[in-house]
Amino acid sequence: MNITEACKQLHELLNGAPVLRHWPKNGLYFFQEEGETWGHDSNRVISRITRCGSHQKSGRLPGRATEHRTQNSNGSAVVRHFGSALLAREGRDLHEHWGGPQSRECEDCRKLVGQSRSYVSNSTREVIVEVEKEWENAETTAIGLLSHCGVCRRSQSWLGQHTRNEVIKNGKIWNDDAVDHIPTPEELDRFFTMIKVAGIYFRRSSSVFARLVYELS
């Protein structure tokens, strides 16, 4: 299996995900972003995967995969990156303390946290994938294949091009670690034996979740 084939297979797996009913303890989360389209088949509209994330300690997937939607500070890397991009897109300057302890006391920063969380909730589809062991290795493989797929490209309006993180700004996914990793064919084959799609995560109170349940019922 090559990188292009692996990227296509991963998109197809996530696109067929059901609504999440039970949280796995360990694994990965993926974002598929509104306005971004994969490049593997122009006759099939599938949202491009723009982020992969995981966790360090065992059992931490549920907390790690939901903090960017629920927490009240910008401690989340997702919130920091999306927030800086949203502000730059509006032509506004970012406070130097954004992402640091001082930002928790700053009214402007608290508002930006809310805007970032709103964007994530309304403009991304988050798919949870179970990986029982070596989930960080699986994350590295996923980021590498998403970064190096030759047919998936960012759109001209992709929000990530505005973030202050230079790696993300010059790339096509919301990751700045492992983007230079080039998975081997053997690594890609093993990756798909390790992962199991658990489902699409939405906060139960969100209108998006309610609409999705209605559409799938």
SULHU-V971907 format. One record per pair of residues at least 4 apart in sequence whose ideal C-beta (glycine too) atoms are under 8 Angstrom apart, sorted by the first residue. I is the first residue (numbers start at 0). J is the second residue. D is the distance in Angstrom with one decimal. If there is no record, write none. Layout:
BEGIN
i=[I | I]
j=[J | J]
d=[D | D]
END
This chain:
BEGIN
i=[0 | 0 | 0 | 0 | 0 | 0 | 0 | 1 | 1 | 1 | 2 | 2 | 2 | 2 | 2 | 2 | 2 | 2 | 2 | 3 | 3 | 3 | 3 | 3 | 4 | 4 | 5 | 5 | 5 | 5 | 5 | 5 | 6 | 6 | 6 | 6 | 6 | 6 | 6 | 6 | 7 | 7 | 7 | 7 | 8 | 8 | 9 | 9 | 9 | 9 | 9 | 10 | 10 | 10 | 10 | 10 | 10 | 11 | 11 | 12 | 12 | 12 | 13 | 13 | 13 | 13 | 13 | 13 | 14 | 14 | 14 | 15 | 16 | 16 | 16 | 16 | 16 | 17 | 17 | 17 | 18 | 18 | 18 | 18 | 18 | 18 | 18 | 19 | 19 | 19 | 19 | 19 | 19 | 20 | 21 | 22 | 22 | 22 | 22 | 23 | 23 | 23 | 23 | 23 | 23 | 23 | 24 | 24 | 24 | 24 | 25 | 25 | 25 | 25 | 25 | 25 | 25 | 25 | 25 | 25 | 26 | 26 | 26 | 26 | 26 | 26 | 26 | 26 | 26 | 26 | 26 | 27 | 27 | 27 | 27 | 27 | 27 | 27 | 27 | 27 | 27 | 27 | 27 | 28 | 28 | 28 | 28 | 28 | 28 | 28 | 28 | 28 | 28 | 28 | 29 | 29 | 29 | 29 | 29 | 29 | 29 | 29 | 30 | 30 | 30 | 30 | 30 | 30 | 30 | 30 | 30 | 31 | 31 | 31 | 31 | 31 | 31 | 31 | 31 | 31 | 31 | 32 | 32 | 32 | 32 | 32 | 32 | 32 | 32 | 32 | 33 | 33 | 33 | 33 | 33 | 34 | 34 | 34 | 34 | 35 | 35 | 35 | 35 | 35 | 35 | 36 | 36 | 36 | 36 | 36 | 37 | 37 | 37 | 37 | 37 | 37 | 38 | 38 | 38 | 38 | 38 | 39 | 39 | 39 | 39 | 40 | 46 | 47 | 47 | 48 | 48 | 48 | 49 | 49 | 49 | 49 | 49 | 49 | 50 | 50 | 50 | 50 | 50 | 51 | 51 | 51 | 51 | 51 | 51 | 52 | 52 | 52 | 52 | 52 | 53 | 53 | 53 | 53 | 53 | 53 | 53 | 54 | 54 | 54 | 54 | 54 | 54 | 55 | 55 | 59 | 60 | 60 | 60 | 61 | 62 | 64 | 64 | 64 | 65 | 65 | 65 | 66 | 66 | 66 | 66 | 67 | 67 | 67 | 67 | 67 | 67 | 67 | 68 | 68 | 68 | 68 | 69 | 69 | 70 | 70 | 70 | 71 | 71 | 72 | 72 | 72 | 73 | 73 | 73 | 73 | 73 | 73 | 73 | 73 | 73 | 73 | 73 | 74 | 75 | 76 | 77 | 77 | 77 | 77 | 78 | 78 | 78 | 78 | 78 | 79 | 79 | 79 | 80 | 80 | 80 | 80 | 80 | 80 | 81 | 81 | 81 | 81 | 81 | 81 | 81 | 82 | 82 | 82 | 82 | 82 | 82 | 82 | 83 | 83 | 83 | 83 | 83 | 83 | 83 | 84 | 84 | 84 | 84 | 84 | 84 | 84 | 85 | 85 | 85 | 85 | 85 | 85 | 85 | 86 | 86 | 86 | 86 | 87 | 87 | 87 | 87 | 87 | 88 | 88 | 93 | 93 | 94 | 94 | 94 | 94 | 96 | 96 | 96 | 96 | 96 | 97 | 97 | 97 | 98 | 101 | 102 | 102 | 103 | 103 | 105 | 106 | 107 | 108 | 109 | 110 | 111 | 112 | 113 | 114 | 115 | 116 | 117 | 118 | 118 | 118 | 119 | 119 | 120 | 120 | 120 | 120 | 121 | 124 | 125 | 125 | 125 | 126 | 126 | 126 | 126 | 127 | 127 | 127 | 127 | 127 | 128 | 128 | 128 | 128 | 129 | 129 | 129 | 129 | 130 | 130 | 130 | 130 | 130 | 131 | 132 | 133 | 133 | 134 | 135 | 136 | 137 | 137 | 137 | 137 | 138 | 138 | 139 | 139 | 139 | 140 | 140 | 140 | 140 | 140 | 140 | 141 | 141 | 142 | 142 | 142 | 142 | 142 | 142 | 142 | 143 | 143 | 143 | 143 | 143 | 143 | 143 | 144 | 144 | 144 | 144 | 145 | 145 | 145 | 145 | 146 | 146 | 146 | 146 | 146 | 146 | 146 | 146 | 147 | 147 | 151 | 152 | 153 | 153 | 153 | 153 | 153 | 157 | 158 | 159 | 159 | 159 | 159 | 159 | 159 | 160 | 161 | 162 | 162 | 162 | 163 | 164 | 164 | 165 | 166 | 166 | 166 | 166 | 167 | 167 | 167 | 167 | 170 | 170 | 170 | 172 | 174 | 182 | 182 | 182 | 183 | 184 | 185 | 186 | 187 | 188 | 189 | 190 | 199 | 201 | 201 | 201 | 201 | 202 | 203 | 204 | 205 | 206 | 207 | 208 | 209 | 210 | 211 | 212]
j=[4 | 5 | 8 | 184 | 187 | 188 | 191 | 5 | 184 | 187 | 6 | 143 | 144 | 147 | 148 | 149 | 181 | 182 | 187 | 7 | 39 | 148 | 149 | 150 | 8 | 187 | 9 | 144 | 182 | 187 | 190 | 191 | 10 | 37 | 39 | 144 | 145 | 148 | 150 | 151 | 11 | 37 | 39 | 40 | 12 | 191 | 13 | 48 | 141 | 144 | 145 | 14 | 37 | 39 | 45 | 47 | 48 | 15 | 45 | 16 | 194 | 196 | 29 | 31 | 48 | 126 | 128 | 196 | 31 | 45 | 46 | 196 | 126 | 196 | 197 | 198 | 199 | 198 | 199 | 215 | 198 | 199 | 201 | 208 | 211 | 212 | 215 | 127 | 197 | 198 | 199 | 200 | 201 | 198 | 197 | 60 | 61 | 127 | 197 | 60 | 127 | 128 | 129 | 130 | 195 | 197 | 57 | 58 | 60 | 61 | 54 | 57 | 58 | 59 | 60 | 129 | 130 | 131 | 132 | 134 | 53 | 60 | 127 | 128 | 129 | 130 | 131 | 134 | 137 | 194 | 197 | 51 | 52 | 53 | 60 | 127 | 128 | 130 | 134 | 137 | 138 | 141 | 194 | 51 | 52 | 53 | 60 | 63 | 64 | 125 | 126 | 127 | 128 | 200 | 48 | 50 | 51 | 52 | 125 | 126 | 128 | 141 | 48 | 49 | 50 | 51 | 119 | 123 | 124 | 125 | 173 | 35 | 45 | 46 | 47 | 48 | 49 | 123 | 124 | 125 | 126 | 46 | 47 | 49 | 50 | 122 | 123 | 124 | 157 | 158 | 46 | 121 | 122 | 123 | 124 | 122 | 154 | 156 | 157 | 46 | 47 | 49 | 153 | 154 | 157 | 44 | 45 | 46 | 47 | 154 | 45 | 46 | 47 | 48 | 150 | 151 | 47 | 148 | 150 | 151 | 152 | 43 | 45 | 150 | 151 | 45 | 124 | 151 | 153 | 145 | 151 | 172 | 123 | 157 | 159 | 171 | 172 | 173 | 77 | 123 | 172 | 173 | 174 | 138 | 141 | 142 | 145 | 172 | 174 | 63 | 64 | 77 | 138 | 174 | 60 | 63 | 130 | 134 | 135 | 137 | 138 | 59 | 60 | 62 | 63 | 64 | 134 | 59 | 135 | 63 | 64 | 127 | 134 | 65 | 66 | 125 | 127 | 200 | 69 | 200 | 202 | 70 | 74 | 75 | 77 | 75 | 77 | 78 | 81 | 115 | 116 | 119 | 116 | 119 | 120 | 202 | 116 | 202 | 74 | 75 | 78 | 109 | 112 | 102 | 103 | 112 | 78 | 79 | 82 | 97 | 98 | 102 | 103 | 108 | 111 | 112 | 115 | 78 | 79 | 80 | 81 | 115 | 119 | 173 | 82 | 112 | 115 | 116 | 119 | 83 | 97 | 98 | 84 | 159 | 162 | 164 | 167 | 173 | 85 | 115 | 118 | 119 | 158 | 162 | 173 | 86 | 93 | 97 | 111 | 112 | 114 | 115 | 87 | 93 | 97 | 161 | 162 | 163 | 164 | 88 | 158 | 159 | 160 | 161 | 162 | 163 | 89 | 111 | 114 | 115 | 118 | 158 | 161 | 91 | 92 | 93 | 111 | 91 | 93 | 161 | 162 | 163 | 158 | 161 | 97 | 163 | 102 | 105 | 107 | 108 | 100 | 101 | 102 | 105 | 108 | 102 | 108 | 111 | 102 | 105 | 108 | 109 | 108 | 109 | 109 | 110 | 111 | 112 | 113 | 114 | 115 | 116 | 117 | 118 | 119 | 120 | 121 | 122 | 123 | 158 | 123 | 125 | 201 | 202 | 205 | 207 | 207 | 199 | 199 | 200 | 201 | 196 | 198 | 199 | 200 | 196 | 197 | 198 | 199 | 200 | 194 | 195 | 196 | 197 | 194 | 195 | 196 | 197 | 134 | 137 | 193 | 194 | 195 | 193 | 193 | 137 | 193 | 138 | 139 | 140 | 141 | 190 | 193 | 194 | 142 | 177 | 143 | 177 | 180 | 144 | 180 | 182 | 186 | 187 | 190 | 145 | 190 | 146 | 172 | 174 | 176 | 177 | 178 | 180 | 147 | 177 | 178 | 179 | 180 | 181 | 182 | 148 | 182 | 187 | 190 | 151 | 171 | 172 | 174 | 170 | 171 | 172 | 174 | 177 | 178 | 179 | 180 | 181 | 182 | 171 | 171 | 157 | 159 | 160 | 170 | 171 | 171 | 162 | 167 | 168 | 170 | 171 | 172 | 173 | 168 | 168 | 167 | 168 | 173 | 168 | 168 | 175 | 169 | 170 | 174 | 175 | 178 | 172 | 173 | 174 | 175 | 174 | 175 | 178 | 178 | 178 | 186 | 187 | 190 | 187 | 188 | 189 | 190 | 191 | 192 | 193 | 194 | 211 | 205 | 207 | 208 | 211 | 208 | 208 | 208 | 209 | 210 | 211 | 212 | 213 | 214 | 215 | 216]
d=[5.0 | 5.4 | 7.8 | 5.5 | 4.7 | 5.5 | 7.9 | 6.9 | 6.5 | 7.5 | 6.2 | 7.8 | 5.1 | 5.2 | 5.7 | 7.5 | 7.5 | 6.6 | 7.0 | 6.5 | 7.6 | 5.7 | 5.8 | 6.0 | 6.3 | 7.9 | 6.2 | 4.8 | 7.3 | 4.4 | 7.2 | 7.5 | 6.5 | 7.8 | 7.1 | 5.4 | 6.5 | 3.8 | 7.6 | 6.0 | 6.4 | 7.6 | 4.3 | 7.9 | 6.3 | 6.7 | 6.4 | 6.8 | 7.1 | 7.0 | 7.7 | 6.0 | 5.0 | 6.7 | 5.3 | 7.6 | 6.2 | 6.6 | 7.5 | 7.5 | 7.8 | 5.6 | 5.8 | 6.4 | 6.7 | 4.5 | 7.7 | 6.6 | 7.6 | 4.9 | 7.7 | 7.5 | 4.9 | 5.0 | 7.8 | 5.5 | 5.1 | 5.0 | 7.1 | 7.3 | 5.5 | 5.5 | 7.6 | 7.9 | 6.3 | 6.2 | 6.2 | 5.5 | 5.8 | 3.2 | 5.7 | 4.8 | 7.9 | 6.2 | 7.1 | 7.0 | 4.6 | 7.1 | 7.3 | 6.2 | 6.8 | 8.0 | 3.6 | 7.9 | 7.8 | 5.1 | 6.8 | 4.6 | 6.1 | 7.7 | 7.4 | 5.9 | 6.8 | 7.8 | 5.4 | 7.1 | 5.9 | 6.2 | 7.6 | 5.1 | 7.1 | 5.1 | 6.6 | 5.0 | 4.4 | 4.3 | 8.0 | 5.5 | 7.9 | 7.5 | 7.0 | 5.8 | 6.8 | 5.1 | 7.9 | 7.6 | 4.5 | 6.0 | 6.2 | 6.1 | 5.7 | 6.5 | 7.2 | 7.4 | 5.2 | 7.6 | 7.4 | 7.4 | 4.0 | 5.8 | 7.0 | 5.5 | 7.2 | 7.3 | 5.4 | 6.7 | 5.4 | 7.9 | 7.0 | 4.8 | 6.7 | 7.5 | 6.8 | 5.2 | 4.0 | 8.0 | 7.7 | 4.4 | 7.2 | 5.9 | 6.8 | 7.6 | 7.7 | 3.8 | 6.7 | 5.6 | 7.1 | 6.7 | 4.3 | 8.0 | 6.8 | 6.2 | 6.5 | 4.3 | 8.0 | 6.3 | 5.2 | 7.8 | 7.7 | 7.8 | 6.6 | 7.9 | 4.4 | 6.9 | 7.8 | 7.4 | 6.1 | 6.2 | 7.4 | 6.0 | 3.9 | 5.8 | 6.8 | 5.6 | 6.2 | 6.1 | 7.0 | 6.7 | 5.7 | 7.2 | 4.7 | 7.4 | 4.9 | 7.8 | 7.9 | 5.4 | 7.8 | 7.6 | 3.7 | 4.6 | 5.9 | 7.9 | 7.8 | 5.8 | 7.2 | 7.8 | 6.2 | 5.6 | 7.8 | 5.7 | 7.9 | 7.3 | 7.6 | 7.7 | 7.0 | 7.4 | 5.1 | 5.6 | 7.3 | 7.9 | 5.8 | 3.9 | 6.1 | 5.8 | 4.3 | 5.3 | 6.5 | 7.5 | 6.5 | 6.8 | 7.0 | 7.4 | 7.1 | 7.8 | 7.5 | 7.1 | 7.8 | 5.0 | 5.7 | 7.3 | 4.0 | 3.9 | 5.4 | 7.5 | 3.9 | 7.8 | 7.3 | 6.8 | 7.3 | 5.2 | 5.7 | 7.3 | 7.7 | 6.3 | 6.2 | 7.0 | 6.1 | 6.5 | 5.4 | 7.2 | 7.8 | 4.7 | 7.6 | 5.0 | 7.9 | 4.4 | 3.7 | 5.4 | 8.0 | 7.7 | 6.7 | 5.5 | 5.7 | 5.9 | 5.7 | 6.0 | 7.7 | 7.3 | 6.5 | 6.1 | 7.6 | 7.9 | 7.1 | 7.6 | 5.3 | 6.7 | 4.8 | 5.4 | 6.3 | 6.7 | 5.6 | 5.7 | 7.8 | 6.4 | 7.5 | 5.0 | 7.5 | 7.5 | 6.8 | 6.2 | 6.1 | 7.5 | 6.5 | 6.9 | 5.7 | 5.7 | 4.5 | 6.6 | 7.8 | 6.5 | 7.0 | 4.5 | 6.5 | 7.6 | 5.0 | 5.8 | 6.0 | 5.7 | 6.2 | 4.3 | 5.6 | 6.4 | 7.1 | 7.5 | 7.5 | 6.5 | 7.8 | 6.8 | 4.6 | 6.6 | 6.9 | 4.2 | 6.2 | 5.4 | 6.6 | 7.6 | 5.0 | 4.5 | 7.3 | 6.2 | 4.9 | 6.2 | 7.8 | 4.1 | 3.9 | 7.9 | 6.8 | 7.1 | 5.6 | 6.4 | 6.4 | 7.1 | 7.6 | 4.9 | 7.5 | 5.2 | 6.3 | 7.4 | 7.0 | 4.1 | 7.1 | 6.9 | 6.6 | 4.5 | 5.1 | 6.5 | 6.7 | 6.2 | 6.4 | 6.0 | 7.8 | 3.8 | 5.0 | 6.7 | 7.4 | 5.3 | 5.9 | 7.4 | 6.3 | 6.4 | 3.9 | 7.9 | 7.4 | 7.6 | 6.6 | 6.5 | 6.5 | 6.5 | 6.9 | 6.5 | 6.3 | 6.4 | 6.2 | 6.5 | 6.5 | 6.2 | 5.9 | 5.2 | 7.7 | 7.5 | 5.3 | 7.9 | 7.9 | 7.0 | 6.0 | 6.8 | 6.6 | 6.2 | 6.8 | 4.7 | 7.5 | 6.7 | 7.2 | 5.5 | 7.4 | 7.8 | 4.4 | 5.9 | 7.6 | 5.3 | 5.0 | 6.7 | 5.6 | 6.3 | 7.1 | 4.4 | 7.7 | 5.0 | 4.0 | 4.8 | 5.4 | 5.6 | 7.7 | 7.8 | 7.7 | 6.2 | 6.8 | 6.4 | 6.7 | 6.6 | 6.3 | 6.0 | 5.3 | 6.3 | 6.3 | 7.2 | 6.2 | 4.5 | 5.5 | 6.4 | 7.6 | 4.9 | 5.6 | 6.8 | 4.5 | 6.2 | 7.1 | 6.0 | 7.1 | 5.0 | 7.1 | 4.2 | 6.1 | 6.7 | 6.2 | 6.0 | 7.5 | 7.9 | 3.7 | 5.9 | 4.6 | 6.3 | 5.5 | 6.5 | 7.8 | 7.3 | 7.9 | 5.3 | 7.9 | 6.4 | 7.2 | 6.2 | 7.5 | 7.9 | 4.4 | 7.6 | 7.7 | 5.8 | 8.0 | 7.2 | 6.4 | 4.1 | 6.9 | 7.0 | 7.9 | 4.0 | 7.2 | 7.6 | 5.2 | 6.8 | 7.4 | 7.3 | 7.4 | 5.8 | 5.8 | 7.3 | 5.0 | 5.5 | 8.0 | 7.4 | 6.2 | 5.6 | 6.1 | 6.0 | 7.9 | 3.9 | 6.2 | 7.4 | 5.9 | 7.1 | 5.6 | 7.7 | 8.0 | 5.8 | 7.2 | 5.8 | 4.3 | 5.1 | 7.2 | 7.1 | 6.5 | 6.4 | 6.3 | 7.2 | 7.1 | 6.4 | 6.6 | 6.9 | 5.4 | 5.6 | 3.3 | 6.3 | 6.3 | 5.9 | 7.6 | 7.1 | 6.2 | 6.3 | 6.4 | 6.5 | 6.3 | 6.3 | 6.1]
END
